[in-house]
Amino acid sequence: MRFARGKERARRDERVTLNLATMIDVTFLLLIYFLVTMVLNPPEDRLEPDIQTKRDDGSSAFADLLPQRIDVDVFEGAPGYRIAGRVVRTRAELQAAIDPLPRSVGMVIAVGDGVAVGFATTALQVAHDAGFERVTWLTGR
């Protein structure tokens, strides 16, 4: 089988041309896509911490850095809430215990093993009803 050499030479001399208009369109579409889907978050080193401290006399106490915390666990055989070393059993007592606390610091709710879900959600609801905007939930201590 023989091929004609004249046709091969003619094919080699033909130049391949690309239409650059479509490539430019695709490039701009990709650029617009990445600009639209880009998420603008502040750098992590400039985020504000949840716990703020006040310095009235130029010195800071260790107690300023402790979080406000409600421990939901079984105390002496019955489920309850411990806040600032005091154990309370009812929703009303818990609400009375957290009413004097500052709201800006937030609240940490730590739930122990073996506690019914109702007790944990009650602590969360009481903190929310009291006006705490930052409530952190910890389980399985």
C-alpha positions as CSV (number, residue, x, y, z in Angstrom):
1,M,0.0,0.0,0.0
2,R,1.5,3.3,-1.0
3,F,0.6,6.8,0.1
4,A,0.9,9.8,-2.1
5,R,3.7,11.9,-0.9
6,G,2.3,15.0,-2.4
7,K,-0.7,15.1,-0.1
8,E,1.5,14.6,3.0
9,R,3.6,17.6,2.1
10,A,0.5,19.7,1.6
11,R,-0.9,18.7,5.0
12,R,2.4,19.6,6.7
13,D,2.4,23.1,5.2
14,E,-1.1,23.8,6.5
15,R,-1.1,25.7,9.7
16,V,-3.4,25.0,12.6
17,T,-5.3,28.1,13.8
18,L,-7.1,28.4,17.1
19,N,-9.9,30.7,17.8
20,L,-8.7,32.7,20.8
21,A,-12.1,34.4,21.4
22,T,-13.6,31.3,23.0
23,M,-10.5,30.8,25.2
24,I,-10.7,34.4,26.4
25,D,-14.5,33.9,27.2
26,V,-13.7,30.8,29.2
27,T,-10.9,32.6,31.1
28,F,-13.2,35.5,32.0
29,L,-16.0,33.1,33.1
30,L,-13.6,31.2,35.3
31,L,-12.3,34.5,36.8
32,I,-15.9,35.7,37.5
33,Y,-16.8,32.3,39.0
34,F,-13.8,32.4,41.4
35,L,-14.5,36.0,42.4
36,V,-18.2,35.3,43.1
37,T,-17.6,32.1,45.1
38,M,-14.7,33.5,47.2
39,V,-15.5,33.7,50.9
40,L,-14.2,36.7,52.7
41,N,-13.4,35.8,56.3
42,P,-11.4,37.9,58.7
43,P,-7.9,36.6,59.4
44,E,-7.9,34.3,62.5
45,D,-5.5,36.4,64.3
46,R,-8.0,39.3,64.3
47,L,-11.0,37.4,65.6
48,E,-12.4,38.6,69.0
49,P,-12.3,36.1,71.8
50,D,-15.6,35.2,73.5
51,I,-14.3,36.0,76.9
52,Q,-13.3,39.6,77.5
53,T,-11.6,40.8,80.7
54,K,-11.9,44.2,82.4
55,R,-9.0,45.9,84.2
56,D,-10.3,48.4,86.7
57,D,-7.1,48.9,88.7
58,G,-4.5,47.9,86.2
59,S,-4.3,44.3,87.3
60,S,-6.3,41.2,86.2
61,A,-7.5,38.5,88.5
62,F,-7.5,34.8,87.7
63,A,-11.3,34.7,88.2
64,D,-11.8,37.0,85.2
65,L,-10.6,34.3,82.9
66,L,-12.8,31.5,84.3
67,P,-15.8,30.7,82.1
68,Q,-19.3,30.7,83.5
69,R,-20.2,27.1,83.6
70,I,-23.2,24.9,84.3
71,D,-22.4,21.3,85.0
72,V,-25.3,19.0,84.3
73,D,-24.6,15.6,86.0
74,V,-25.8,13.1,88.6
75,F,-25.1,14.5,92.1
76,E,-25.7,12.2,95.1
77,G,-27.8,9.8,93.0
78,A,-30.1,12.4,91.4
79,P,-29.6,14.6,88.3
80,G,-29.0,18.3,88.9
81,Y,-27.1,21.4,88.0
82,R,-23.9,22.7,89.6
83,I,-23.0,26.3,89.1
84,A,-20.3,28.0,91.0
85,G,-20.0,25.0,93.4
86,R,-23.7,25.1,94.3
87,V,-25.9,22.2,93.3
88,V,-29.5,23.0,92.3
89,R,-32.2,20.6,91.2
90,T,-35.0,22.6,89.6
91,R,-35.4,24.9,86.7
92,A,-36.4,27.8,88.9
93,E,-33.4,27.4,91.2
94,L,-31.1,27.3,88.1
95,Q,-32.7,30.4,86.7
96,A,-32.2,32.2,90.1
97,A,-28.6,31.1,90.2
98,I,-27.6,32.5,86.8
99,D,-29.7,35.7,86.9
100,P,-26.9,37.8,88.6
101,L,-24.2,36.6,86.1
102,P,-22.9,38.9,83.4
103,R,-24.3,38.1,79.9
104,S,-21.4,39.3,77.8
105,V,-19.0,36.5,78.8
106,G,-21.3,33.7,77.7
107,M,-22.1,30.3,79.3
108,V,-20.6,26.9,79.0
109,I,-22.9,23.9,79.6
110,A,-21.1,20.7,80.4
111,V,-23.2,17.5,80.3
112,G,-21.9,14.4,82.0
113,D,-22.6,10.8,81.1
114,G,-25.8,9.2,82.3
115,V,-27.9,12.4,82.4
116,A,-31.3,12.5,80.6
117,V,-31.5,14.8,77.6
118,G,-34.3,16.8,79.2
119,F,-32.0,18.1,82.0
120,A,-29.4,19.1,79.4
121,T,-31.9,20.9,77.2
122,T,-33.4,22.6,80.2
123,A,-30.0,24.1,81.1
124,L,-29.6,25.3,77.5
125,Q,-33.1,26.8,77.5
126,V,-32.6,28.6,80.8
127,A,-29.3,30.1,79.6
128,H,-31.0,31.2,76.4
129,D,-34.0,32.7,78.2
130,A,-31.7,34.5,80.6
131,G,-30.2,36.4,77.7
132,F,-26.9,34.6,77.1
133,E,-26.1,34.9,73.4
134,R,-22.9,32.7,73.5
135,V,-23.8,29.3,74.9
136,T,-21.2,26.5,74.4
137,W,-22.3,22.8,74.8
138,L,-19.9,20.2,76.0
139,T,-20.7,16.5,76.3
140,G,-19.0,13.4,77.6
141,R,-16.7,14.9,80.2
